[in-house]
Amino acid sequence: MLLLQKSALGRFSFAALKNSTVLCFLHWGAVFLFLFLSGCSSGTLLSDVTGALYKQQFGSGVDATLNAPLNSAFRYLRIEATGGRSALLVLGYIDPHPKGDIEVWYSADKEVVKLQNGRIVGTAGLPVDWRNVHFSNTPPGWEDVKLAPQTVLRSRDEAPGYRYGIADQLTVEKFAGTPAIALPQTLSSLMARRYTWFRESSTNVGRHALPASWYAVATYHGSQAVVYSFQCLEPQFCLSMQRWPVEKEPS
């Protein structure tokens, strides 16, 4: 299993661990601070979230996310980072927002990923973090994008490096077929063809240019949702995110 390990500088980076104990929260201070700053307004108690993640030993070379025991009372997100490193996150709570509810997901090692309508709107504990992500206009619904391409204006702060107010003008459009990116082993080509795909590209150039984001929309647990996405926080650091476990018959 590939977990996040604290560096000498106090930041976190992915590292391969042999016979590692996976899916147990090691340090809670940053999580409590993040909850305090974010305003945990509703959802599951943090103690219940910890109970949704289990201790289990896996041998080296085994992707522990594929066989980790799951609690059916909780929702999970599988994330695969650049280089094939993976982790399971559990949904901590949903924060109501006028532009779309924000899902707050936690990993076993206190990384946090916040998603709004499938888009990353905040992270903590990753090698690259996005802070204070704002949209000047409400991102269009996926049904609206099906009718015609849409424009989204986004502002974000990035760490480390303390880059503030990076502006992105994004064009969102429906994509015919499957994206020309390497899909994870957990998403077969057959499944990918059953999804409705959207591409979100930026007009930025130079140091702030990012690869296009990809979103797959399908019915998940009875509701339309982004079931898979590929999003980059910087050109060399991208995340594949998949609702877990995968439903076999999307519609």
C-alpha positions as CSV (number, residue, x, y, z in Angstrom):
1,M,0.0,0.0,0.0
2,L,1.2,3.5,-0.7
3,L,0.5,5.9,2.0
4,L,1.5,9.5,2.7
5,Q,4.6,9.9,4.9
6,K,5.7,13.0,6.7
7,S,8.9,14.6,5.5
8,A,11.6,16.4,7.4
9,L,10.0,19.6,6.3
10,G,6.7,18.8,7.8
11,R,4.9,18.2,4.5
12,F,3.6,15.0,3.2
13,S,4.6,12.9,0.2
14,F,3.7,9.5,-1.2
15,A,6.0,6.7,-0.2
16,A,6.0,2.9,-0.7
17,L,5.6,1.1,2.6
18,K,6.2,-2.7,3.0
19,N,3.8,-4.6,5.3
20,S,2.2,-1.3,6.2
21,T,-0.8,-0.9,8.4
22,V,-3.3,0.7,6.1
23,L,-6.5,2.7,6.6
24,C,-6.0,3.9,10.2
25,F,-5.8,7.6,11.2
26,L,-2.4,8.3,12.7
27,H,-2.6,12.1,13.5
28,W,-5.8,13.9,14.1
29,G,-4.6,17.4,15.0
30,A,-4.6,18.7,11.4
31,V,-8.0,17.1,10.8
32,F,-9.5,18.8,13.8
33,L,-8.0,22.1,12.7
34,F,-9.2,21.7,9.2
35,L,-12.7,20.9,10.5
36,F,-12.6,24.0,12.7
37,L,-11.5,26.2,9.9
38,S,-13.9,24.7,7.3
39,G,-17.0,24.7,9.6
40,C,-18.2,21.2,10.0
41,S,-21.9,21.9,9.8
42,S,-23.5,18.5,9.2
43,G,-23.0,14.8,8.7
44,T,-21.2,12.1,10.5
45,L,-19.3,12.3,13.7
46,L,-15.6,12.1,13.3
47,S,-15.5,9.1,15.6
48,D,-17.9,7.3,13.2
49,V,-15.7,8.1,10.3
50,T,-12.6,6.6,11.9
51,G,-14.7,3.4,12.5
52,A,-15.3,3.2,8.8
53,L,-11.5,2.7,8.2
54,Y,-10.0,-0.5,9.2
55,K,-6.5,-1.7,10.2
56,Q,-5.4,-4.5,7.9
57,Q,-2.0,-5.9,6.9
58,F,-1.1,-6.3,3.2
59,G,2.0,-7.6,1.7
60,S,4.3,-5.5,-0.4
61,G,3.3,-5.1,-4.1
62,V,-0.4,-5.4,-3.3
63,D,-2.8,-2.5,-3.9
64,A,-4.6,-2.5,-0.6
65,T,-7.4,-0.3,-1.8
66,L,-8.7,-3.2,-4.1
67,N,-9.4,-5.6,-1.2
68,A,-9.8,-3.3,1.8
69,P,-12.9,-4.2,3.9
70,L,-15.7,-1.6,3.6
71,N,-18.5,-0.5,5.9
72,S,-21.7,-0.3,3.9
73,A,-22.9,2.6,6.1
74,F,-20.2,4.9,4.7
75,R,-19.2,6.2,1.3
76,Y,-15.8,5.8,-0.2
77,L,-13.6,7.4,-2.8
78,R,-10.6,5.7,-4.4
79,I,-7.8,8.1,-5.4
80,E,-4.9,7.2,-7.6
81,A,-2.1,9.8,-7.9
82,T,0.5,10.3,-10.5
83,G,2.7,7.2,-10.7
84,G,-0.1,4.7,-9.7
85,R,0.0,5.4,-5.9
86,S,-3.4,4.9,-4.4
87,A,-5.5,5.4,-1.3
88,L,-9.1,5.1,-0.1
89,L,-10.9,8.0,1.4
90,V,-14.1,8.1,3.4
91,L,-16.8,10.8,3.3
92,G,-16.6,12.7,6.5
93,Y,-19.5,15.1,6.0
94,I,-21.4,17.1,3.4
95,D,-21.3,20.9,3.7
96,P,-24.3,22.6,2.1
97,H,-23.4,25.4,-0.4
98,P,-25.5,27.5,-2.7
99,K,-23.4,26.5,-5.7
100,G,-23.6,22.8,-4.8
101,D,-23.0,20.7,-1.7
102,I,-19.3,20.2,-0.8
103,E,-18.2,16.6,0.0
104,V,-15.3,16.4,2.5
105,W,-13.3,13.2,2.2
106,Y,-10.5,11.9,4.5
107,S,-7.7,9.5,3.9
108,A,-6.1,7.2,6.5
109,D,-3.3,9.6,7.0
110,K,-5.3,12.8,7.4
111,E,-5.2,14.1,3.8
112,V,-8.4,16.0,3.0
113,V,-10.0,16.4,-0.5
114,K,-13.1,18.6,-0.9
115,L,-15.3,18.1,-4.0
116,Q,-18.1,20.2,-5.3
117,N,-20.1,18.7,-8.2
118,G,-17.1,16.4,-8.8
119,R,-14.6,19.3,-9.0
120,I,-11.7,19.7,-6.5
121,V,-12.4,22.9,-4.4
122,G,-9.8,22.3,-1.6
123,T,-7.2,19.9,-0.4
124,A,-4.9,19.5,2.6
125,G,-1.9,17.3,3.3
126,L,-1.0,16.6,-0.4
127,P,2.3,17.4,-2.0
128,V,0.4,20.2,-3.8
129,D,-2.6,21.8,-2.2
130,W,-5.3,24.0,-3.5
131,R,-6.7,26.5,-1.0
132,N,-9.6,29.0,-1.3
133,V,-11.0,27.8,-4.6
134,H,-13.8,30.1,-5.8
135,F,-16.0,30.2,-8.9
136,S,-17.2,33.7,-10.0
137,N,-20.2,32.1,-11.7
138,T,-22.0,28.9,-10.7
139,P,-20.6,26.0,-12.7
140,P,-23.2,24.7,-15.1
141,G,-24.9,21.4,-14.5
142,W,-23.8,18.5,-16.6
143,E,-27.2,18.4,-18.4
144,D,-26.6,22.0,-19.5
145,V,-23.2,21.2,-20.8
146,K,-24.7,18.4,-22.9
147,L,-26.6,21.1,-24.8
148,A,-23.6,23.4,-25.5
149,P,-20.1,24.1,-24.2
150,Q,-20.0,26.3,-21.1
151,T,-17.5,28.7,-19.6
152,V,-16.4,28.6,-15.9
153,L,-14.2,31.2,-14.2
154,R,-12.2,29.9,-11.2
155,S,-9.7,31.4,-8.7
156,R,-7.4,29.3,-6.5
157,D,-4.5,29.6,-4.1
158,E,-1.8,27.1,-4.4
159,A,0.7,25.7,-1.8
160,P,3.6,25.2,-1.3
161,G,4.9,28.4,-2.9
162,Y,2.1,30.7,-1.7
163,R,0.7,31.5,-5.1
164,Y,-2.5,33.4,-4.6
165,G,-5.4,34.2,-6.9
166,I,-4.5,32.1,-9.8
167,A,-7.2,32.6,-12.4
168,D,-8.5,29.9,-14.7
169,Q,-11.0,30.4,-17.5
170,L,-12.3,26.9,-18.1
171,T,-14.3,25.6,-21.1
172,V,-16.5,22.6,-20.3
173,E,-17.9,20.5,-23.0
174,K,-19.4,17.0,-23.6
175,F,-16.9,14.6,-25.1
176,A,-17.9,11.9,-27.6
177,G,-16.3,8.6,-26.7
178,T,-13.7,8.0,-24.0
179,P,-10.8,10.3,-23.1
180,A,-7.3,9.9,-24.4
181,I,-5.8,9.4,-21.0
182,A,-4.5,6.3,-19.1
183,L,-7.5,5.0,-17.1
184,P,-6.9,3.2,-13.8
185,Q,-7.1,-0.6,-13.8
186,T,-10.3,-0.3,-11.8
187,L,-12.1,1.3,-14.8
188,S,-12.3,-1.0,-17.7
189,S,-12.8,0.2,-21.3
190,L,-16.2,-1.4,-21.3
191,M,-17.3,0.5,-18.2
192,A,-15.7,3.8,-19.5
193,R,-17.8,3.5,-22.7
194,R,-21.0,3.4,-20.7
195,Y,-20.3,6.7,-19.0
196,T,-21.1,10.2,-20.3
197,W,-17.8,12.1,-20.5
198,F,-17.0,15.8,-20.2
199,R,-13.7,17.7,-20.8
200,E,-12.8,20.8,-18.9
201,S,-9.9,22.7,-20.4
202,S,-8.1,25.9,-19.4
203,T,-7.1,28.8,-21.5
204,N,-4.1,29.4,-19.3
205,V,-0.6,29.2,-20.7
206,G,2.8,29.0,-19.1
207,R,3.5,28.1,-15.5
208,H,-0.2,28.0,-14.6
209,A,-1.4,25.9,-17.5
210,L,-2.9,22.6,-16.4
211,P,-3.8,19.5,-18.4
212,A,-7.5,19.1,-19.2
213,S,-9.8,17.6,-16.5
214,W,-12.1,14.8,-17.4
215,Y,-15.4,13.9,-15.7
216,A,-17.5,10.8,-16.1
217,V,-21.2,11.1,-15.2
218,A,-23.5,8.1,-14.5
219,T,-26.1,7.0,-12.1
220,Y,-24.6,6.0,-8.7
221,H,-26.7,4.8,-5.9
222,G,-29.8,6.0,-7.7
223,S,-28.6,9.6,-8.5
224,Q,-26.6,11.2,-11.3
225,A,-23.1,11.9,-10.1
226,V,-19.5,12.2,-11.2
227,V,-18.4,8.6,-10.8
228,Y,-14.8,9.2,-12.0
229,S,-12.6,12.2,-12.7
230,F,-9.1,13.0,-13.7
231,Q,-7.9,16.4,-12.3
232,C,-4.4,17.9,-12.0
233,L,-3.3,20.2,-9.2
234,E,-0.2,21.0,-11.1
235,P,1.1,19.7,-14.5
236,Q,3.1,16.9,-12.9
237,F,0.6,16.0,-10.1
238,C,-2.7,14.6,-11.1
239,L,-5.4,12.6,-9.3
240,S,-7.8,9.9,-10.7
241,M,-10.8,9.8,-8.4
242,Q,-13.4,7.1,-8.5
243,R,-16.5,6.4,-6.3
244,W,-15.9,3.1,-4.6
245,P,-16.9,0.4,-5.0
246,V,-17.7,0.6,-8.7
247,E,-21.3,-0.1,-9.7
248,K,-21.3,-2.7,-12.4
249,E,-24.3,-1.4,-14.4
250,P,-24.1,2.4,-14.8
251,S,-26.8,4.1,-16.7
